[in-house]
Amino acid sequence: MLVRAHLSIFLQQVLNGLVLGSVYGLVALGYTMVYGILGLINFAHGEVVMVGALCALSAMTALQGSGLPGFAVVLLALLLAVLACMALGLAIERIAYRPLRRAPRLAPLITAIGISILLQNLAMILWGRQYHSFPPLLPVHTLHFGGASISTVQLAIILVSGALMAGLLLLVHLSSLGRAMRATAENPQVAGLMGVNVDRIIAVTFAIGSGLAAVAGVLVSANYSVAHYYMGFLLGLKAFTAAVLGGIGNLAGAMVGGVLLGLIESIGAGYLGDLTDGFLGSNYQDVFAFLVLIIVLVLRPRGLLGERVAERA
């Protein structure tokens, strides 16, 4: 019986970790796509996640009395959030990052931090400082198996995230747009000489990453039933950690890093909480993410699936 109880607890923590890791991986894709093409860490990406969640919340609130079925309201709100975040990503790239492509690397980094703070304050002005209750996207049911449980929303998070990640891999590796993106990441100057519109490809990369961030924002808000102006900051840092863990610039690495970080965080916090009667559980959950970041940067800076790349002249 004791072994079965421990197995149930372990399985529950694994399921919780997969839910967390799916969101981390989805957000990490935005970081790794931009870094792979520009060599830039877009620290404003977490705030794009936040904007997506709050835009979806506003859209669902506005559509509640429209007479549309609930499923249609959710899809329409999600579509509007994705479009809003894609437009935001394009604006950030065009206004903040494009003029700094040839600037020293410190300039885009400081700009990214400034854009992050700006978006937080704009969201606070538009939506307020308070926490907003996020309506359920699906009928709430709990599925039980092996002594563990998972809700329909959590299952949807895993499935939707997995489908979007697989779709992005297919886009990058099998489409003409993906070939242009890989060529731009390899050498923008040569890609331009071969007829690739580098500015367009970089803009599309920002748009795709921002669209994925909007979906991640809606998923994480649906999971915790809350949205607020500061929700993207810590989530963005953890997703960046996942990208570094998997190998920043590597799409598969971002997905692997996200899932691994979610599992490490969930299992570590769960078992540490059991050992300390809950005192060191969720209170110190965030420590595991940044401890992983420190260890990876010290022992393997290029990440699990990253490749050693020579510095460009």
N, C-alpha and C positions, 0 to 999 in steps of 0.2 A: 504493500500500500504506500509506503514511504517513497519508494522508487517511482511509483506511478504519479504521486503528487508532485515530485520534483520534475518529472518529465512534462507534466501538464503546465507547470510554471514556466519551464524552459520554452515550450512550444508557444505559450502566450507571449513571452517576451520576443520570440522570433517574429511572430505575426505583427506585434507592435513595431518592431524594428523595420520590417518590410514596408509598413505604411509610412513611417518616418523617412526611410531611405528612398522610397519612390518620389516623395516630394523633393528631398535634397537633390536627387539625381536630375529631376526635371529642371530645377533652378540652376544646378551646376552646368547643364548644357549651355545655358546662355553665357556663363563666364568663359567656358572653354572654347566656344565658337568664336567669340570676340578675340580672345587671346590667341587662338590659332591663326587668325588672319592678320590682326594688328599688333600682337604682342602687348596688348593693353589689358589691364585688370579694370573692368567696369564696375567699380564699387557702388554705383548707383543702381545696379541690377536688382538688389533686394527691394528698393523703393518702387521699382516697376511692378514687382509682385504685389506690394501693398496697394498700389493704384488700381491694379486689376481687380483685387478683391473688393475694394470700395466702390469702383465703378459698377461691378456686377451687383453689389448690394443696392446701389441707387437705382439701377435699372429694374431689379426685381421689385423694389418698393413702388416705383412708378407704374409698373405693369400689373400690380396686384388687382386693381379694379377694372382691368381691360376685358375681362370675360374669357381670356385665353386659358386653355388647360394648363395645369401646373408644369407639365413637362415642356410645353412650348415656351412658357415664361422663363424657365431655367435655361433652355437652349438659346433663346433670344438674348437674355442677359449675358450669358457666357460669350456669345458672338460679339455683342457690343463692347464687352470688357476687352476681348482680344483685339478688336479693331482700335480701341482707344489706346491700348498699350503699344500696339505696333506703330501707331502715329507718334506716340511719345518716344519710342525708341528711335524712330527716324529723325525726330526733332533733336534729340540728344546727340545723335551722331553728326547731324548736319551743323548744328550750332556750336556744340561744345568740343567735339573730338576732331572733326575734319580739319579745322584750322591748325590743330596742334600735332598733325601727323609727323612733321619733321622737327618738332620741338624736342628738347631733352626729355627723357622719360619721366622725370619728376613732375613736369608741367601737366601731362594728362592725368597723372595720379592725383595731384592736388585738385584738379578740375573735377575728377570723378567724385571725390569726397565732398566738394562744394555742391555738385548737382544732387548728391544724396541728401545733404542737409536742406537744400532748397526744396526738394520734393516733399520731405517730411513736413516742413513748415507750411507749404502750400496745401498739403492734405489736412493739416491741423486747422487751417483757416476755412477750407471748404467743408470738411466733415466734422470738425470739432475735436476736442481732446478725449472725449468719452469713448468707452468701448461700445461698439454697436453689435446687437444681437443679429447673427446671420441665420436666415431661415433655412430649414432643412431642404436639401436638394432632392432627396429620395425618401420614400416611406421608411421609417426606422425599424429595422428588424435585426435580430441578432442570430447569427449562425453559430452552432456549437459542433465541435468535432475534436476528438482526442483530448477532452478536458479543457480545451481552450475555446475562446469565443472571438468573433469578429463581426462588426456591424456591416450592414449593406453599404454604408458610405465608405468605410475603410476598404472594403473589397473593391468598390468602384474606383477608389484612389489608386490602388495597385494596378487594376486593369487598364484604366485610362492612361496612367503614367507609362506603363509598359508599351501600350499601343503607340503613344506619341514618340517614345524613344525609338521604337522599331521603325516607325515611319520616317523619322529624321535620318536614321542610318541608311535607309533605302534611298531617300532623297539625295543624300550626300554621295553615295557610292554608285548609284545607278542612273542618275539624271544628268542632263547637260548642265543644269544649274549647279549641281553638286560637283561636276568636273571643273567648272569655272571657279567654284569656291576653293577646291583643293589646289588648283593652279595658283590662285591668288595667295593662299596661305603659304605655298612653297616659295614663290618669288613674285611679288606684285609687279615689278618692272618688266620681267619677261612675259608675264601673263598679259600685261597691257600691250606689249609688242605683238603678241599672238592674237590680238583682236578682242580680248576680254575687257569689258568696261569695269575697271577696278572699283570706281566710286559706286557704281550700281550694285556690285556684288557685296561690298562692305555694308551698304545701306540695307540690302536684303538680309544679310546676316543679322544685323541689329533688329530688323523687323521680326524675323523668325524667332530669335531668342526672346524678344519682348512678348510675342504671342504665347510662347511656352510659359513665360513667367506669369502671364495673366491667368492661364489655366491652373498653374500651381497655386496662385493666390486664392482662387475660388475653391480649390480642393482643400487647402489647409484651413481656410475659414469654415468650410462645411464640416470638416473633421472636429474642430474645436468650437463651432457655433458662435464665433466671435470674429470681429474685424476692427482694427483701429489703426491710427496713422503711424504707429511705431512698430507694427508687426513685421515689417520687411527687414529691419536692421539686423537682428540676431539670426533670422532665417537666412539672410544673404551671407553673413559671415560663415555660417555652418555649411552652406552650399559651396562657398569658396573653398572651405576646408576639404569638402568632398572632391572638388575638382583637383586640388593639389594632391590629395591622397591617391586618386586614380591616375593622375598624370595630366596636368592642365595642358590643353591643346589637343587632347585625345578624347573623342566622343565616347568611345566604349569605356575609357578610363573614368569619365565623369559619371557614367551610369554605375559602374562597379564601385567607384568611390562613394557614391551616394548611398547605395545599399549597404556597403560595409560600415559606413559611418552610422547609419540608422541602427544597424544591428549592435554595433559596439555601444552606442549610447543607450539603447533600450535594455540590453542584457546587463551592461555594467551598472546602470542606475537601479535596475530591478533587483539584482543580487546584492548590491551594496546596501540597498534599502532593507532587504531581508536580514542581512547580517547586523545592521545597526538599528533594527526595529523602526525603520522608516525615516530615521533622522538624516541619513546621508543619501537618500534615494533621489527623489525628484528635485530636492533642494540643490543638489550638486550635479544634476544631469548634464548641464552645459559644460562642465569641466572636462568631460570625456572628449568632446569634439575638439577643443583647443589643445588638450594633451596629445591627441592624435596628430594635430597639425604640427606641434613642436617636434614630436618624434620623427615624423616623415621628413620635415625640413632638415633635421640633423642627420638622419641615417640614409635617406634616399630622396634628395631634393626634387628629382624628376618624377617621382610618384611611381606607383606600381606598374602602370602600363606606359609611362612616358619614355621617350627616347632621348638620349643625349644628343643635343643639337649644337653645332658650332655657332658661336656668336657671329651675327652678320656684320660685315665691314661697314 
